Amino acid sequence: MGAKGFLLLAAVAATGCAQQDPMQLLIQIRHKVADRMSHIPRYLCTETVDRTTLGPDIFDSRGKVESCASLVAAQQNHKSKLKLITADRLRLDVAIIDKNESYSWVGEDRFKDESLSELVRVGATSTGAFG
């Protein structure tokens, strides 16, 4: 029985225990759910992340924005649009191990003991979505 099935069973059982203090019942349910969650097997998914960086299209001959003032003026006059600066795709294996997300590149034979930002090193990252 999965965690959702257990919660449903606990809720049905709770309706039949009208004499029990609701707070005590909630505490018992929390303990049972925590116990069941500790026995759930480790799960793994492969996550594909498409990342893009957009920037202004107001550049000088060297490919640099002329100045903050020129960028603000272009935005106010609706003359500046965002254009694609970089794009990449990450493919990671993500697992919950000991209540924490762990990462590896797809196809590697083990997970690393490093954070997502240490694994990816460059560009925007965020954690917690899988868990």
C-alpha positions as CSV (number, residue, x, y, z in Angstrom):
1,M,0.0,0.0,0.0
2,G,1.4,3.4,-1.0
3,A,1.5,6.5,1.2
4,K,-1.7,7.9,-0.4
5,G,-3.6,4.6,0.2
6,F,-2.4,4.6,3.8
7,L,-3.6,8.2,4.3
8,L,-7.0,7.3,2.9
9,L,-7.2,4.2,5.1
10,A,-6.2,6.4,8.1
11,A,-8.9,9.0,7.3
12,V,-11.6,6.3,6.9
13,A,-10.5,4.8,10.2
14,A,-10.6,8.2,11.9
15,T,-14.3,8.7,11.0
16,G,-15.2,5.5,12.9
17,C,-13.3,6.7,16.0
18,A,-15.6,9.7,16.9
19,Q,-14.9,9.3,20.7
20,Q,-11.2,9.8,20.3
21,D,-9.7,13.3,20.8
22,P,-9.1,14.7,17.3
23,M,-5.7,16.1,18.3
24,Q,-4.5,12.7,19.6
25,L,-5.9,11.0,16.5
26,L,-3.9,13.4,14.3
27,I,-0.7,12.7,16.3
28,Q,-1.3,9.0,15.9
29,I,-1.8,9.3,12.2
30,R,1.3,11.5,11.8
31,H,3.4,8.8,13.6
32,K,2.0,6.0,11.5
33,V,2.6,8.0,8.3
34,A,6.2,8.8,9.3
35,D,6.8,5.1,10.1
36,R,5.4,4.0,6.7
37,M,7.4,6.7,4.9
38,S,10.6,5.4,6.5
39,H,10.0,2.0,4.8
40,I,9.2,3.3,1.3
41,P,11.9,2.2,-1.2
42,R,14.2,4.7,-2.8
43,Y,12.8,6.1,-6.0
44,L,14.7,7.5,-8.9
45,C,13.6,9.7,-11.9
46,T,15.4,11.2,-14.8
47,E,14.8,14.9,-15.0
48,T,15.3,17.0,-18.2
49,V,15.8,20.7,-17.6
50,D,15.8,23.1,-20.5
51,R,17.5,26.3,-19.5
52,T,17.6,29.6,-21.4
53,T,19.1,33.0,-20.7
54,L,17.5,36.1,-22.2
55,G,19.1,39.5,-22.5
56,P,18.6,42.9,-24.1
57,D,19.3,43.4,-27.8
58,I,20.9,46.8,-27.3
59,F,24.6,46.2,-27.8
60,D,27.6,48.2,-28.9
61,S,30.1,47.0,-31.5
62,R,31.9,44.9,-28.9
63,G,28.7,43.0,-28.0
64,K,28.3,44.9,-24.6
65,V,25.3,46.9,-23.4
66,E,26.3,50.6,-24.0
67,S,25.2,51.7,-20.5
68,C,22.5,51.2,-18.0
69,A,21.0,54.5,-19.0
70,S,20.7,53.5,-22.7
71,L,19.2,50.2,-21.6
72,V,16.6,51.9,-19.5
73,A,15.8,54.4,-22.2
74,A,15.4,51.6,-24.8
75,Q,13.0,49.8,-22.4
76,Q,11.0,52.9,-21.8
77,N,10.7,53.6,-25.6
78,H,9.8,50.0,-26.3
79,K,12.8,49.7,-28.6
80,S,14.5,46.9,-26.7
81,K,13.5,43.3,-26.9
82,L,14.9,40.3,-25.1
83,K,16.8,37.9,-27.3
84,L,18.2,34.4,-26.6
85,I,21.7,34.6,-25.1
86,T,22.3,30.9,-24.1
87,A,20.4,27.7,-24.1
88,D,21.2,24.2,-22.8
89,R,19.6,21.1,-21.6
90,L,20.5,19.1,-18.4
91,R,19.6,15.4,-18.0
92,L,20.0,14.3,-14.5
93,D,19.0,11.3,-12.4
94,V,17.4,12.5,-9.2
95,A,16.7,10.3,-6.2
96,I,15.5,10.7,-2.6
97,I,18.0,9.2,-0.3
98,D,17.8,9.7,3.4
99,K,15.2,12.4,3.0
100,N,17.5,14.4,0.7
101,E,17.7,14.8,-3.1
102,S,20.8,13.3,-4.6
103,Y,21.9,13.8,-8.2
104,S,24.0,12.2,-10.9
105,W,24.3,12.7,-14.7
106,V,22.1,10.3,-16.6
107,G,23.8,6.9,-17.0
108,E,26.4,7.2,-14.3
109,D,26.6,4.2,-12.0
110,R,26.3,6.1,-8.7
111,F,25.1,9.3,-7.1
112,K,27.6,11.9,-6.0
113,D,27.9,13.4,-2.5
114,E,27.7,16.9,-3.8
115,S,25.0,19.5,-4.2
116,L,23.3,20.2,-7.4
117,S,25.2,23.5,-7.9
118,E,28.5,21.6,-7.4
119,L,27.5,19.0,-10.0
120,V,26.2,21.4,-12.6
121,R,28.7,24.3,-11.7
122,V,27.4,26.9,-14.2
123,G,24.0,28.4,-14.7
124,A,20.8,28.6,-12.8
125,T,19.7,25.6,-10.7
126,S,17.1,24.9,-8.0
127,T,16.4,21.9,-5.8
128,G,13.4,20.4,-4.1
129,A,11.0,19.9,-7.0
130,F,11.4,16.1,-7.1
131,G,10.9,15.6,-3.4
